[in-house]
């Protein structure tokens, strides 16, 4: 999408509305696939292989707690965070977010994300390629500071959410992930 939007903005040979529509549709459909995988096998996958990606029982409980309280926000705003964009749909399915609710927030997030990014790259694409050295370095440094600050926040927030999740879901995590639910139901 980025390349297509920049190309459309500099050459006007592509229609930005079609680029945005295609990107939003692909994002929404792709995330529905991720939701389905998470719903029908995500818990088993994370219990069995989660340790390889640092996803242990404690983090499964945190995920369950966060999706119960803030699932719609995670799905919508997760679209704008690179790592979360990859995992939000899968985790929503794994944590049994009701499918109609997921679909609504996923579609809204996909449309807003595709429109914002498409238009930004369309209008700013030609001017961004002319920016050099000091501005590039400043933007890179600012992005690095933001990433480090966000990681520090997550580390602190994880401890707090772990305590809240344990209070909300005491005992073995398996007790809080029923495996025989139909799509769209919530525990």
N, C-alpha and C positions, 0 to 999 in steps of 0.2 A: 504494500500500500504506500509506503513512504516513497519508494522510487517512482511509482505511478503518479502520485500526487505532485511530486517535484517536477516530473516530466510534463504533466498536464499544466502546471503553473508556468513553466518556462516556454513551452512550445504551443500550448493550447490545442494540441492534437488529440487529447483525450478529454472526456467529459468528467469533471470532478464528481458530479452527482452519481454517475455510474460506478466510479471508484469507491465512493463512500458506501453506496448500496451493496456492492459486492463484498466489501470488507465487513460491514455489519452483518450481512447474511452469513458469511463464512464463520465469523466469530460466534454468532448465536448457535448455528448448527454444530460447530465443533465442540462448544461447551456442553451442548445437550448430549453429545456422545460421551464426553468426559464424565458428566453427571451419571449417565447410565452405567458406565464401567464402575464408578464409585459406588453406586447404589447396589449393584448386583455382585460385586466382589471386592470392593475397596477395603472393607474392614478386614477380611481374610488376608488380603495382600499386605496391608499395613502391619497386621499382627505377625505375619510370617516373615516379611522382608523389610519391615520398617526400620529395623536397627541399622541396615546398610545405608540409610539416608537420614540417620539420627532422629527417627520417629519412633519413640518408645511408648510404653503404656501411659506414662504421665502426659505426654503430648497428645495422645489420642483422647484422653479425658479433657484436656484443655480445648482441643478442637470441638469436641462434643458440646462443651459449655459455651464456647464462643459462637458456634452456629445456632445454638438454641436462643441465645440472647441477641446476636447481631448478624444473623445469617444473610439477610437481605443486603445489609451494608457491606459485608465482606464480598458478596458476589458482585454488587454494583461497583464499589470502589476498587476491588481487586483487579478489575479490568485495566486500571491505570498504573498498577505496580507490576513490573516485569515478572518477578518470580511468582507472585501471588496469581497473576493472570494465568499462569500455566497450571496451577494446582487448585484454584478456587472451585471450579466445577466438580472435579473429582472429589474434593473434600466435602462439598455440599451434598453430593450423593452418598458418600460414605457416612456422613453424619445425619442422614435421613431428613434433610430439609425437604419439605413437601414440594413435589415437582411443580405444581402451578405457581407457587411462590417463587421458586427458583427461576422458572421460565420468565416471569414478569421482571424480576430484577436483572436477570441475564440479558433479556432483550433491551431493557432500558439502558443498561450499561454498555452493551454492544453498539447501540445506535449513537449514544453520546460519545463514546470512545472513537468510533469510526468517523463521526462528523468532526469532532474536535481535532483529531490528528490529521484527517484528510485536508481540512481547510487550513490548518496551521502550516502544513507542508506545501500546500498549494500556494498560499499567499506569501509565505516566507522562504520558500525553497530557493528561489533565485538569489535572494539577498543573503541567505545563509552560506551559500558557496563562496561568497566574496569576503566573508569574515576570516581573518587570519590571526595568527600568533597570539598576541596578548589577550584578545577576547576569548580565543579558544582555550588558552591556559586558565583564564579566570573561570570560565564555565566548567571546565574539567575539575578545577579545585573545588568550586562550589558544589558540584555534584558529588565529589568524594566526601566532603564534609557532611552533606545530607545523608549519604549512605551510612557513614560511621555513626552519626547521631541516631538514625533510625535503628541500626543494629543494637546500640546501647539501650535505647528505649525498649526494644523487644526483649532483651535479656532481663531487664527489670520487670517488665510487664509479665513475662513468663512466670516468674516466681509468684506474683500476685494472683494470676489466673490459675496457676496450679493449685493454690490453696482453695480458691473459690470452686474450682472444678471438683476437687476431692470432696468438698462439702456437699456439692450438688449431686455427685455420683460416687458415693462411698463403695468400697469393696472392689471386686474384680471388674475390669472394664467390660468383659464379655456380658455382664448382667445388664449393661446399658446399650447394647447394640443387638437388638433382636434381628435374627437373620431371615425370618419368614414374613416380612412385610411387603405389601404391594407398593408399587410406585405411587408416590403422592401421600402416603400415610406418614404420620408422625407418632412417635412414642409418647 
